[in-house]
Amino acid sequence: MITYRNTLKTILSRFGLLLLLLPYVVQAQKKQQSAKKPMNVIFILSDDHRYDFMGFMNKVPGLETPNMDRMAKEGAHLQNAFVTTSLCSPSRASILTGQYAHNHEIVDNSAPLPEGLTFFPQYLQERGYQTGFFGKWHMGNTDDQPQPGFNKWISFKGQGVYYNPTFNIDGKEVKQPEGSYTTDLLTDYTLEWLKKRDKDKPFFAYLSHKGVHSEFMPAKRHKDVYKDIQVVSPPSMYLTATDSSKRWGKVQAPQGPVNVNDIPKWVKAQRNSWHGVDGMYDGAIEFDDFYRQYLETLLSVDESIGRVLDWLKKEGLDKNTLVIYMGDNGFQFGELGLIDKRDAYEASIRVPLLARAPGLIKPGTKVEQMIMNVDIAPSILELAGMEKPAQMQGNSFLPLLKGEQIPWRNKMYYEYYWEWAFPQTPTIFGVRTDKYKYIYNHGVWDINELYDIQNDPQEMNNLIRNPKYEEVARELKADLWNWLEATNGLQIPLKNVPYKRIDLPYKNTY
């Protein structure tokens, strides 16, 4: 009897303990289930944002980008991020496909979409993600029409406009309110979609801004904010100057060796063109105004990032959401007398890249490895628990965001194909290591280029004739062409050009 009572006491005691522990067990199970939830992703893309024009980079005295700064502080700054083609459509196609331009064949801003391309959000849909695209598509011949891979679609034709746009919303043209601003609208639509999402499914939002593409038009609240900011000319800006060239801003003298004779002829000639500081936009704007309006237009993009981060925190989603911010191209402000991008110089091919995901990425993480736009798709797919598709040529940098040491590339490659719209820039191929950059100017009777970018970051001293560097040039050239051959890039994917010319001095001719 005593044994029975003792046994009963023990059972009741243990049962009571289980009852006491049950809430904690349930809570632990919920946490475990929550931890297993697929991570959400918001990818924010800006247009032509230069890699060092962020407040924390201290490149532009007086420039404030508190939300970009916040992403770098609370997450990761990928310090050496590049595009493989510095042009809107090819770069965006490389982001979406994980392929080089010579493989996806969207080699310029009017090339049609080839059949058979798969965009990485299509894989996310197969994984159960709800997906939305908001903003500038500008790729191929599809204009603003809805594309595969997106459950929600908001876009606009071509480059779009900054004020009072018309959006294609799920296949229907919708005029936006008078006085509305595109950057703000796209952020509004993104957050509205997120609020109405199916909360039982993970989400992927692609917020694709028009800002800061030329011609720059800041939001009215930002107009003239930087009208008094000091314009600083890069040291190489006047190496290609002529007797009639104006001086702009604070002029910096070159430091170190300069080789003016071996600046390519096409670069010198481009100074007085649509994409040069002496002929910019056919004289429609002066350099100082151009510079300041760019900075003012950038402010709304920074605010957009802040609105997204704040909304995620308010909704309790920030710890289970990876936010990536990136520019689709770099941008030059006078380097070697050039503006815009397209060429293989540093300011053109380097882009800002920031990532934030509390719990996944340690605050203040700095990734020094070379990241390319073709790496975006594999990285997001790995986060979603998916293998990299065979056709993708990039690699996932997710382990690098986590602070893991993995084998990684020690060079990146670049390609740009001559465009009928801007024929002043030739076809260009390039290869860049941490130490050197080799540029092959294809199809023109001109010199190639070799720079020691560690000691000559402004690319003012072309070493291609220097016998001390002949072996370096030989090896890099061989490596470049081996890459093209290995990736089926030895044939230039030509596209039909049925238009009249738009370039001065041959405008309106066939």
C-alpha positions in Angstrom: 0.0 0.0 0.0 2.8 2.3 1.0 4.6 1.5 -2.3 1.5 2.3 -4.3 1.0 5.6 -2.5 4.6 6.5 -3.1 4.4 5.6 -6.8 1.2 7.7 -7.1 2.9 10.6 -5.4 5.8 10.4 -7.8 3.5 10.3 -10.8 1.5 13.2 -9.6 4.6 15.1 -8.8 6.1 14.5 -12.2 2.7 15.4 -13.9 2.6 18.6 -12.0 6.1 19.4 -13.1 5.2 18.7 -16.7 2.2 21.0 -16.4 4.6 23.7 -15.0 7.0 23.1 -17.9 4.5 22.8 -20.6 4.3 26.6 -21.5 8.0 26.7 -21.8 8.1 23.6 -24.0 5.4 25.1 -26.2 7.3 28.4 -26.4 10.5 26.6 -27.3 8.7 24.6 -30.0 7.3 27.9 -31.4 10.7 29.4 -31.4 12.1 26.4 -33.2 9.3 26.5 -35.8 9.8 30.3 -36.2 13.6 29.7 -36.7 12.8 27.2 -39.5 10.7 29.7 -41.4 12.2 30.6 -44.7 13.8 34.1 -44.7 12.1 36.9 -46.5 14.1 39.1 -48.9 13.8 42.7 -50.0 16.1 43.6 -52.9 16.4 47.4 -53.4 18.1 48.5 -56.6 19.0 52.0 -57.5 20.1 53.3 -60.9 23.6 54.7 -61.6 24.5 55.1 -57.9 28.2 55.5 -57.6 29.9 53.2 -55.1 31.5 55.9 -52.9 28.7 58.4 -52.8 27.4 57.4 -49.4 27.8 59.4 -46.3 29.9 56.9 -44.4 32.4 56.6 -47.3 33.4 60.3 -46.6 33.9 60.9 -50.3 31.6 63.9 -50.6 31.9 66.4 -47.8 28.4 67.3 -46.6 26.5 64.3 -48.2 24.2 62.6 -45.8 22.7 59.2 -46.4 21.6 58.1 -42.9 19.8 54.9 -44.0 22.6 53.6 -46.1 24.9 54.4 -43.2 22.5 52.5 -41.0 22.6 49.4 -43.2 26.4 49.4 -43.2 26.5 49.8 -39.4 23.8 47.3 -38.6 24.7 44.8 -41.3 27.4 44.4 -44.0 29.2 46.6 -46.4 30.4 44.6 -49.4 33.3 46.9 -50.2 34.4 45.5 -53.5 31.1 45.0 -55.5 31.2 45.2 -59.3 28.9 44.9 -62.3 30.1 42.8 -65.2 28.6 45.2 -67.7 28.1 48.8 -66.6 24.9 49.5 -68.5 21.2 49.4 -67.3 19.7 46.5 -69.2 22.7 44.1 -69.3 23.4 44.7 -65.6 19.8 44.1 -64.6 19.6 41.0 -66.7 22.8 39.7 -65.1 21.2 40.3 -61.6 18.0 38.4 -62.6 19.6 35.5 -64.4 23.0 35.1 -62.7 24.6 35.2 -66.1 27.2 37.3 -68.0 25.8 39.5 -70.8 27.3 37.4 -73.6 25.3 34.5 -72.2 21.9 36.1 -71.6 22.5 38.3 -74.7 20.8 41.4 -73.4 23.9 43.4 -74.4 22.4 46.9 -74.7 19.3 48.9 -73.7 17.2 47.8 -76.7 18.2 44.2 -77.2 15.1 41.9 -77.1 14.7 39.2 -74.5 15.9 35.9 -75.8 13.6 32.9 -75.4 14.4 30.5 -72.6 15.8 33.0 -70.0 14.8 32.1 -66.4 14.7 34.9 -63.8 15.6 33.8 -60.3 12.2 34.9 -58.7 10.7 32.1 -60.8 12.6 29.6 -58.6 11.5 31.4 -55.5 7.9 31.0 -56.6 8.4 27.3 -56.9 9.7 27.3 -53.3 6.5 28.9 -52.1 7.5 32.6 -52.1 5.1 35.3 -53.0 7.0 37.8 -55.2 6.5 41.4 -56.3 8.3 43.7 -58.7 8.1 47.5 -58.2 9.8 49.9 -60.5 12.1 50.1 -63.4 12.4 47.0 -65.6 14.1 48.5 -68.7 15.2 45.3 -70.1 14.7 43.8 -73.5 11.7 44.6 -75.8 9.0 44.0 -73.2 8.5 47.6 -72.2 6.5 47.7 -68.9 4.6 44.4 -69.4 4.4 41.9 -66.5 7.2 39.4 -66.5 7.6 35.8 -65.3 8.5 35.3 -61.7 6.3 38.0 -60.1 2.9 37.7 -58.5 2.6 41.4 -58.3 3.8 43.8 -61.0 4.2 47.6 -61.0 6.5 49.1 -63.7 6.7 51.9 -66.3 7.9 52.3 -69.8 11.6 52.7 -70.5 13.5 55.1 -68.2 10.2 56.5 -66.9 9.8 60.0 -65.4 10.4 61.4 -61.9 7.1 63.3 -61.6 3.5 62.3 -62.3 4.3 58.9 -63.8 2.0 56.3 -65.4 2.5 52.8 -64.0 1.6 49.5 -65.4 -0.1 47.8 -62.5 -0.6 44.1 -63.2 -1.1 44.8 -66.9 -3.2 47.9 -66.6 -1.9 51.5 -67.3 -2.7 53.7 -64.3 -1.9 57.4 -64.2 -0.5 58.5 -60.8 -1.6 61.6 -58.9 -0.5 65.0 -59.9 2.6 66.1 -58.0 3.6 62.5 -57.1 7.2 61.5 -57.2 8.3 58.1 -58.6 10.7 57.1 -55.8 8.1 57.7 -53.1 5.3 56.0 -55.1 7.4 52.8 -55.7 8.1 52.6 -52.0 4.4 53.2 -51.2 3.3 50.4 -53.5 5.9 48.0 -52.1 4.9 48.5 -48.5 1.2 48.3 -49.4 1.8 44.9 -51.1 3.7 43.7 -48.1 0.9 44.7 -45.7 -1.6 42.7 -47.8 0.6 39.7 -48.3 -0.3 36.1 -47.3 1.4 36.0 -43.9 1.7 32.2 -44.1 4.2 32.5 -47.0 7.7 34.0 -47.3 8.0 37.0 -49.5 10.5 38.4 -52.0 10.1 42.1 -53.0 12.2 43.7 -55.8 12.1 47.5 -55.4 13.7 48.8 -58.5 14.2 52.6 -58.4 14.5 55.0 -61.3 16.7 57.2 -59.1 19.4 58.3 -59.6 19.3 58.1 -63.3 19.8 61.2 -65.4 18.5 63.7 -66.1 18.4 64.1 -62.3 15.2 65.6 -60.7 15.1 65.5 -56.9 11.9 65.4 -54.9 10.6 68.9 -54.3 11.5 68.6 -50.6 15.1 68.0 -51.6 15.5 70.7 -54.3 18.4 73.0 -53.6 19.4 71.1 -50.4 22.9 70.9 -51.7 23.0 74.1 -53.8 26.0 75.3 -51.8 27.8 72.0 -51.4 31.5 72.1 -52.6 31.9 70.4 -55.9 35.2 68.5 -56.0 36.8 67.6 -59.3 38.7 64.2 -59.5 42.5 64.5 -60.0 42.2 63.0 -63.5 39.5 65.4 -64.8 41.8 67.8 -66.6 44.3 65.3 -68.1 42.2 65.3 -71.3 41.3 69.0 -71.2 41.7 71.3 -74.2 42.3 75.1 -74.3 38.5 75.7 -74.3 37.7 73.3 -71.4 36.1 75.0 -68.3 37.3 74.3 -64.8 34.7 73.0 -62.3 34.6 72.9 -58.5 37.6 72.4 -56.4 40.4 71.3 -58.7 42.7 68.5 -57.3 46.2 68.1 -58.7 47.2 64.6 -59.7 49.4 62.8 -57.2 52.0 60.3 -58.5 53.0 59.4 -62.0 50.7 60.5 -64.9 50.9 59.1 -68.5 48.8 61.5 -70.6 50.2 60.2 -73.9 48.7 56.8 -73.4 45.2 57.8 -72.5 43.2 56.2 -75.3 42.2 58.5 -78.1 38.6 57.5 -77.8 38.6 58.7 -74.2 40.1 62.1 -75.1 37.6 62.5 -77.9 34.7 61.6 -75.7 35.3 64.6 -73.4 33.4 66.7 -75.9 30.5 64.4 -76.3 27.2 63.5 -74.6 29.2 61.6 -72.1 32.0 64.0 -71.5 32.4 67.0 -69.2 32.8 69.5 -72.1 29.8 68.4 -74.1 27.6 66.8 -71.5 24.1 66.2 -72.7 24.7 68.4 -75.7 25.2 71.4 -73.3 21.9 71.1 -71.6 23.4 71.4 -68.1 26.6 72.5 -66.5 28.8 70.2 -64.4 28.2 71.9 -61.0 24.4 71.7 -61.3 24.7 68.1 -62.6 26.7 67.1 -59.6 24.5 68.7 -57.0 21.2 67.6 -58.5 22.5 64.0 -58.5 23.2 64.2 -54.7 19.7 65.7 -54.1 18.0 63.0 -56.2 19.9 60.4 -54.2 18.2 61.6 -50.9 14.8 60.1 -51.7 16.4 56.7 -52.5 18.0 56.8 -49.1 14.7 57.7 -47.5 13.1 54.7 -49.3 15.6 52.4 -47.7 14.8 53.9 -44.3 11.0 53.5 -44.8 11.5 49.8 -45.6 13.8 49.1 -42.6 11.4 51.0 -40.2 8.4 49.0 -41.5 10.1 45.7 -41.1 11.0 46.6 -37.5 7.5 47.8 -36.7 6.0 44.6 -38.0 8.5 42.4 -36.2 9.9 41.1 -39.5 13.4 42.6 -39.5 15.1 39.6 -37.9 13.7 37.2 -40.5 14.3 39.4 -43.5 17.4 40.0 -45.6 17.5 43.5 -47.1 20.0 44.1 -49.9 20.7 47.5 -51.4 22.7 47.8 -54.6 23.3 50.1 -57.6 22.9 48.7 -61.1 25.9 50.6 -62.4 28.6 53.0 -61.2 28.8 56.6 -62.4 31.7 58.9 -63.3 31.9 62.5 -62.3 34.7 63.8 -64.5 37.3 61.0 -64.2 39.5 61.4 -67.3 37.0 63.9 -68.5 34.1 61.4 -68.6 30.6 61.3 -67.1 28.1 58.4 -67.1 29.4 54.8 -67.1 29.9 52.1 -69.8 33.7 52.0 -69.7 35.8 49.8 -67.4 37.2 52.4 -65.1 36.7 52.1 -61.3 33.9 54.6 -60.9 31.9 53.0 -63.7 32.2 49.3 -62.7 32.1 49.6 -58.9 28.7 49.8 -57.2 27.3 50.2 -53.6 26.3 46.9 -52.0 24.9 46.7 -48.5 23.1 43.8 -46.7 21.2 43.8 -43.4 19.7 40.8 -41.6 19.9 40.8 -37.8 20.8 37.4 -36.5 22.3 36.4 -39.8 24.8 39.2 -40.4 26.9 40.7 -37.5 26.7 44.5 -37.3 29.6 46.2 -38.9 30.6 43.3 -41.1 32.9 44.2 -43.9 33.3 41.9 -46.9 36.5 42.6 -48.8 36.1 39.8 -51.5 35.1 40.8 -55.0 31.3 40.4 -55.4 29.6 40.7 -58.8 26.1 41.3 -60.0 25.9 37.7 -61.2 26.2 36.6 -57.6 22.9 38.1 -56.4 20.7 35.4 -57.8 22.7 32.4 -56.4 22.9 34.1 -53.0 19.2 34.7 -52.6 18.4 31.2 -53.8 20.8 29.7 -51.2 19.0 31.7 -48.5 15.8 30.2 -49.7 17.3 26.7 -49.4 17.8 26.1 -53.1 20.8 24.9 -55.1 22.3 27.1 -57.7 20.9 26.3 -61.2 23.4 25.0 -63.7 23.1 28.0 -66.0 24.1 30.5 -63.4 27.7 31.7 -63.5 27.8 33.7 -60.3 28.3 32.2 -56.8 26.5 32.7 -53.5 28.2 35.1 -51.1 25.8 34.2 -48.3 28.6 32.4 -46.4 30.7 35.6 -46.6 27.9 37.6 -45.1 27.9 35.1 -42.2 31.6 35.7 -41.7 32.6 32.2 -43.0 35.9 31.7 -44.8 35.3 30.0 -48.1 37.3 29.7 -51.4 36.5 32.8 -53.5 37.5 34.4 -56.8 40.6 36.6 -57.0 39.6 38.5 -60.1 36.5 39.8 -61.9 35.7 40.2 -65.6 34.0 43.0 -67.5 32.4 43.3 -70.9 30.7 46.2 -72.7 29.4 46.0 -76.2 29.4 49.0 -78.6 25.9 50.7 -78.8 24.4 52.4 -81.8 22.9 55.1 -79.5 26.3 56.1 -78.0 29.0 55.1 -80.5 31.7 57.1 -78.9 32.5 54.2 -76.6 33.9 51.0 -78.2 33.4 47.4 -77.2 35.5 46.9 -74.1 36.7 43.8 -72.3 38.5 43.9 -69.0 39.9 41.8 -66.1 40.6 43.2 -62.6 42.5 41.7 -59.7 43.2 43.2 -56.3 46.4 44.6 -57.8 46.0 45.2 -61.5 43.4 46.0 -64.2 43.8 45.2 -67.9 41.5 46.8 -70.4 41.2 45.6 -74.0 39.6 48.3 -76.3 38.1 46.2 -79.1 37.4 47.3 -82.6 39.2 50.6 -82.6 42.7 51.6 -83.6 43.7 52.6 -80.1 45.9 51.6 -77.2 45.0 49.0 -74.5 45.4 49.8 -70.8 47.1 48.4 -67.7 46.8 50.0 -64.3 48.3 49.3 -60.9 45.1 50.1 -59.1 46.7 49.8 -55.6 49.2 52.5 -56.3 47.2 54.3 -59.0 43.5 54.2 -57.9 42.6 57.1 -60.2 43.9 55.2 -63.2 46.1 58.0 -64.5 49.3 56.0 -65.4 48.7 53.5 -68.2 51.6 51.0 -67.8 50.9 49.1 -71.1 54.2 50.2 -72.7 56.3 49.8 -69.5 58.6 46.8 -70.1 58.5 46.0 -66.3 54.9 45.2 -66.6 54.9 43.3 -69.9 54.5 39.9 -68.3 51.6 41.2 -66.2 49.8 42.5 -69.3 50.5 39.2 -71.2 49.1 37.1 -68.4 46.0 39.2 -67.8 45.2 39.4 -71.5 45.5 35.6 -71.8 43.3 35.2 -68.7 40.7 37.5 -70.2 40.5 35.7 -73.5 40.5 32.3 -71.7 37.5 33.5 -69.7 35.6 34.6 -72.8 36.4 31.2 -74.5 35.4 29.2 -71.4 32.1 31.0 -71.0 31.1 31.0 -74.7 31.9 34.7 -75.1 34.0 34.7 -78.3 31.1 35.8 -80.5 29.6 39.2 -80.1 25.8 38.9 -80.0 25.0 41.6 -82.6 21.5 43.1 -82.6 19.5 44.7 -85.4 19.7 48.6 -85.5 16.8 49.9 -87.6 17.0 53.4 -86.3 18.4 56.7 -87.4 21.5 57.9 -85.6 21.0 60.2 -82.6 24.6 61.1 -82.0 26.1 64.5 -83.0 27.5 65.3 -85.6 25.7 62.5 -87.5 22.2 62.9 -86.1 19.2 61.8 -88.3 21.3 59.8 -90.7 21.1 56.1 -91.4 
